[in-house]
Amino acid sequence: MSRLLHRDTVPPVPAAELTARSADGSRIHVELHGPEDAPAVVLAHGWTCNTRFWDAQIRDLAADHRVIAYDQRGHGLTPEPGPGGYSTNALADDLEAVLAATLAPGRRAVLAGHSMGGMTVMAAAARPGLREHAAAVLLCSTGSTRLAAEARVLPLRAGALRTRITTAVLGAKAPLGPVNPVSRKILKYATMGTGSAPERVDACARIVHACPRRARVEWGHVLAELDLAAGVRELRVPTAVIAGTDDRLTPPVHARAIAAALPVGLGLTELAGMGHMTPVEAPEAVTAKIRELVTRYVATGTAAERKAASAEKEDVA
């Protein structure tokens, strides 16, 4: 048991690391795990997180996949950008840069994005880099618009007052402070299901509290004004959606709307009792869905291409 706990608390060691250069010159930290010639998976984390958020998926998948994980700008080992560097266009630029730096021309991968990582994929939906390299997509616990209006973190009735206060919370400049019993309890209430294991709550708390304040605040402003509904309609690759039924940050109403609007939707999986941090709260379910997508669309490829081509033809018509 002690060896298992040690394995689950020590970050996976990357096979290699590199720096991708985004369109505005920003440096993006990238980790490469697993065999270079194995089926590829790209992982994009969410707001206030970093590559460590995907540790469970990396441990499992790296045995027989090429796992590519990167820190969003301002998070983890990726520096904060200069003025004007926080936007959904910048997220899309960064993802394209990571794909170009890690995948040979024409090589396809499964792209999995959690929360802001899912928004990154939606923002890049019409980009040539995504259409070249995405065989399939998994969107975890995310939304495309009306984030402040739909969030249920505050115990208030839905309406203008709750939306205004939620918007203020997203952009709050107050420091999060150290991880302690009180901060863990607050984070669990806001982002995780009531049954989440203490060690998983602690792991999420340490990741979130490590996020630089400026990045948290600037991205909070971007999320408050988010509108990527058009990006959902442009996401013309097979796409699956996962959501926790008890997600207060991006309640299932978002996942249902996205799943209904996707051109090549593969359905919605709602995880009972899970909150917003599904890759950490339900790692087995998220990893299994990624493996399923790899098996269907990367290993064989042709099924995805047929579906995507069909969707594009219908859109043109």
Steps between C-alpha positions, in 0.01 A plus 500: 500500500779745585664452160165565327446820697853612415442436131175697508653805667824532303457685167568289190843565351475625140690320227588846369411867540497780247392858449246589231490855366155653464397756240581795728835353602378359831690192620278200579637223723426152362554154649530184289428163661503147361629344176560748219336281235192404707148644437501861611288678762516874574382625842396862565433592865257755640499833680742520798638150430815359334628178345493327841119507476531216245737279703255209524439501124872534424591206724246273335530611139876547471558124504367470146428856381701809414353739757552873439410732788565872517462790741260770385656848488550640849462157660757248622832541317357715219579869565236766523448681167549866434224762472204379297613139533185368666225406254330201342696574181821465702380164634438384143841631389670308781324173417596533134860565604506191721352281225752628245793449739410145604320333208641439155298641207183297458542307825172489691430481872216497750470842662360507855421831667371564850311820579709783345686227313173401335437866422845507341398222263174678416688827440732319257224301329535674164881525510695310233728349764214342689332369186829347388584329827176426688363150441247533783431720801394450860348802676496463880301722735490806281271763349487723197309806621305651794744361758428763765124484445479122533757438776349374826792560734311775682189385691280762339205486264594524131481856374686826449625527859653152504658560159657829613644348817627192315670725245669687783614174660652379171713813482570536873854619574515371857775240553387143559744456787647172625335161468339422835183329625288809434628560146462131416139509620427808287663350190314171547166680527565714192661247269451140613230251593411442865637144488844594364784325679709724730823428312340609174368819659848570636660437159262745332547760772879492465476537124251788511678688778827480303351702213648852479248764606528707181425202277204401716356851488563568131358168386209550738410817309518310169275222630242747628452637147540169316300429185619201300164379368627546144807291585280208604333505158842507331631198689461256212681201645344221706452648845393342829391697807536415870345690790445451872139518613605708806721747312435848641749687279379370163171322577380224264281750313819603319599145407149425371498813284844420357411136432183608318686752281802293397517414128648155573386435853573170673265558791517625856613297802370641830695375802270473801617685809809649335582869505705716265837323536401182315850388386606496867169398657424222249836424336404150389195623309686783328797281409270227368325751273834624364607140431170433325549801273857399420389148411220623275659798332879497528577131463257465207461863397267441207179507702579846634595629158177371346289663773686829481480509121129424513441780751690750283301404193171544687618837632588621150169378364 
